Amino acid sequence: MLPTAIGCALLIAFHLFRRGVNGRWQLNRRGLRRLGWATLLLLLLSATRLIPQAVNHAYVEHATDYFPNPARDFLVVAGWYFSPILSPENPIAALHFYYTIAPAFMLVLLLGRALIIPVEGKTPQTWRVVVPAVALWLLFTTWGQEGGAFWVWLYDTVPLLRQWRLATRMLAAGAPFLILIAAVWFDDLVNAAVRLARSHDKGRAMRFASALAAIGLIALGTWAAADILANWERESGVEPVGRDREAYLTALRLTRPDEFISLEEWSFFNYFDHYELLIRTAYGNPDYRAKGLSPTLGTVAMMTYPAPEAVEFHGDQARWLAEKGYVAQPSPDEHLIGTYWVNPSIPPYAFIAPESIFSPERTEALRADEVTTAAYQYQLDTITVTVPWPSAGDVAVVTETAYPGWQVTVNGQPASLESVGGLIGVRLAESSAPSVIQFAYRPTILTASSLVTLAGALLLAAYLLRLDVHVRRWSQKRSPAAVLAPVAAPVAEPVPAVEPPAPDLLLAAPEETDEEPPAATYRAGLMAGVIVAAGTILAAAGAVVIGLLLRRKRPAKS
């Protein structure tokens, strides 16, 4: 968010000021009003994300350690945008910003952009985009050099910057601005070639060469886009690179279709297959972790233990699993790559334990032999646990973070949610009948902020439809003063003869004014407003359907 805010601020500054007829710079009031509306609409549309994040910021753990590396040479860092080869100095950096533009394509843009200036091939006012984009690209590339006395001082002085503790990731913020510059220059080149090809005052050979140049530019742009496509496919996970886990994880999910599965992973980037198969990776995201409510029973240390299962693919992970008490299991299929491991000492997903073991001083991790496995139904945001004959002092625990928004009922009656070392739980009373416990994630703040976002979408649709203009026209028609007011006959005045101006070969850009656009813009925004309104309705309907499908009852698992 920080690089986005810096970039938006600079781009806005270049667009809010213009040179008037007297040569002096002045504020674009109309642009400022539009910016205010856009900011309001953006905040409303983002309420689903921003409001819960602001309210529950204390329950998100974010690493803020900053260990600056020695400063790299600027040309070396800038070369990472154009090099398809991983840098031996820092190969992990390539996962974030590596290979944005093909070098040959960028060279053609630089040379061609310098040549078309005399022929007026450039698009007017693009400097308002290119100049700040170049400044931002230089800023983020310099930031990505990491070390240096200035950046170390800045990180030590401004705590907010520690969220960007891996400074090389700043090149990921610089890449879009480099792409923006290339897109503007490419558009200028194509426009210049097309203009020359259509010019009647040029020779046939020149027009033919210009047409070939336009075709060649489009072909070059297509090649450049295809050349870097593999990098973006790899980054987004759609390319089957490093997907050796897919077969084994798929086999696990097919044999246990309705059961919660959590695997201890070896690396941060091994989670693409987990998303598709709804298998939790216990390694998680090291940058952001959800924290539970303050423990009411036990300690966080005693409830911090690895996942009970793992799938291993290399020797280093196998040695680590063996040291942690995992036991290798026979493979269900000889064609599967990898080894399946189980740790019998790790507590299950849902269990029952006496309250006495949850000591506020305990630091030793909880073991499986101290608890009793409980039958459960897992439905993402709703977990139903069945306890046959609960005893007095029993505590039912589910391995889900006690994040604000969880609710619990026992036999249909609301109960007090416990934070058992940061996990959700509930105290049980003695009963001779089975107790049905239902944990449900129902965050009221998320529901309220979603309604704000929906209201923002409706307001955006009204803004794009220019309903304010429509309402004003309707009110004018309904006004009695407008209907009964006499209309004076126009008085004809002599029109002086004006000598027609000489034809201008170059069309001038329309002059910007502070006046509101005419009412005809109501029709211009009709299609955009209809698309936004229809998209909002379809998205809401799709969310309801998905929610109903995910909440289907599943057979109990013990």
C-alpha positions, 0 to 999 in steps of 0.5 A, a space after each residue: 500500500 505504501 508504494 501505491 500511495 506514493 505513486 498515486 500522490 505523484 501522479 495526482 500532483 502532475 494532473 491537478 495543476 495546469 498552465 492557464 492562458 496567461 502562462 501561470 500554473 493554476 489548480 484544476 478545480 474540476 479535477 479536484 472535485 472528481 478526485 474527491 468523489 473517486 477517493 470517497 467511492 474507493 474507500 466505500 468499495 474497499 470497506 470490506 477490507 479496510 474496516 475489519 483490518 483497522 478494527 482487528 489490527 491488534 490481532 495480526 502479527 507482522 514481522 518488522 525485522 529489517 536486516 539491510 544487505 550491503 548496497 548493490 550497484 544501481 545498474 546491477 539492480 536496474 538490470 534485473 528488470 531486463 534480464 531473464 537470467 537469475 542473479 547468482 547474488 540474490 536469486 530469490 529476488 527474481 520471484 518478485 520482479 524478475 524480467 519485466 521487459 525484453 531488452 530488445 523491445 525496450 531498445 526499440 522503444 528508446 530509439 523510436 521514441 527519440 525519432 518520432 518527436 520531430 514528426 509529431 507522433 507523440 500523444 499530447 499530454 503524455 508527459 504528465 504520466 511519463 515524467 512521474 513514472 520515470 521518477 517513481 521507477 528511479 525511486 523504487 529502483 534506488 530503494 531496492 538497492 537496500 543498503 546505504 546510509 540514507 535508507 538505513 537511517 530512514 528505516 530506523 526513523 520511520 517504523 512504518 517502513 519496516 513492513 517493507 523489510 525486504 527492500 528488494 521487493 521495492 522493484 516489484 513496485 517499480 515494475 508497473 511504472 516501467 511497464 507504463 512508460 513502455 506502453 505509452 512509448 509503444 503507443 506513440 510509435 504505432 500512432 506515428 507509423 499509422 499517421 505516416 502511412 495515411 498521410 497523402 503528402 508522403 510518397 508511396 514508398 514512405 507510406 508503404 514503409 510506414 505500414 510495414 513499420 506499424 505491422 512490425 511494431 505490433 509483431 514485436 510487441 506481441 513477441 515481447 509480451 509472449 517472452 515474459 508471459 512464462 515469468 508471470 505464469 510461474 509467479 501466479 502459479 498457473 504454470 506447472 513448475 514445482 508441482 510435484 506435490 500435486 499428485 500426492 496431495 490429490 491422492 490424500 484429498 480423494 481418500 479423505 474428501 470431507 476431512 480437515 487435512 493439515 500438512 507441515 510444509 518445508 518452504 514458504 512457496 509450497 502452497 499452490 496445490 494446497 489452495 486448490 485442494 483445501 489442504 492447510 499448509 502449517 508453514 503459513 505466511 511468514 509475513 502476516 499471521 493471525 493472532 488469537 484472543 488473549 488465552 483464557 485457558 493455557 498458554 500460547 506456548 503449549 498450543 504451538 505445535 506442528 501439523 500432524 502430517 507431512 509429505 516429504 520430497 527431499 532428504 533435508 526435509 526427511 531428516 527434519 521430520 525424523 528429528 521432530 518425531 514424524 514416522 514415514 508411512 507406506 505409500 498408497 501408490 508406488 507411482 506417487 512421488 514423495 513420502 507420507 509422514 505422520 507424527 503420533 504425538 501431535 494432537 488431532 484437529 478436534 479433541 477433548 481434554 480436562 481443564 486441569 492440563 491447561 495451566 497458565 504457567 505451562 510452556 511444554 507443547 501439548 501431546 496427543 496422549 493427553 487428549 481424546 479425539 473428538 468426532 467433527 464435521 468440517 465446513 470451513 467457517 462452521 465446525 460441529 463437534 460431537 462429544 458422547 458423554 462429557 464430564 465436568 471440567 472437560 474442554 472441547 478444543 478445535 485447532 482454529 485461531 481464536 480470531 475475533 468473530 468466532 461464536 459457539 453454541 452447545 446443544 443449540 444454546 449460546 456458550 462462552 467462547 474460550 481462547 485455549 492458548 489462542 485456539 477456539 474452545 468451550 467449557 463443557 458441563 457434565 451430561 449423560 447425553 451427547 453434546 453437540 458443539 458448533 463453532 461458527 465464524 460470524 464476524 459482524 464487523 465483516 457483515 457491516 463493512 460488506 454492506 458499506 461496500 455494497 452501498 458504495 457499488 450502488 453509489 458508483 453505479 449512480 455516479 457513472 449513470 449521471 443520475 444527478 443530471 437526470 434528477 435535475 432534469 426531472 425536477 425542472 420538468 416538474 417545477 411549476 415555475 418552469 412550466 408557467 413562466 412566459 417565454 419571450 420571443 427571441 430578438 434577431 440581431 445582425 450577425 457580422 460577417 467573419 472571415 473564415 480562418 485558415 484550415 489547421 492541419 493539426 487538431 488542437 487538444 480541447 481546452 480544459 475548463 472547470 465547467 460541469 459536462 453537459 447533460 449528454 454525458 448521462 448517455 455516455 455513462 449508461 453502459 458503464 453504470 449498467 455493467 457495474 450494477 449488473 456485476 454487483 448483482 451477479 457477484 452478490 448472487 454468486 457469493 450466496 450460491 457458493 456459501 450455500 454449497 460450502 455449508 452443505 452437511 457432511 458426514 461426521 468424522 471421528 
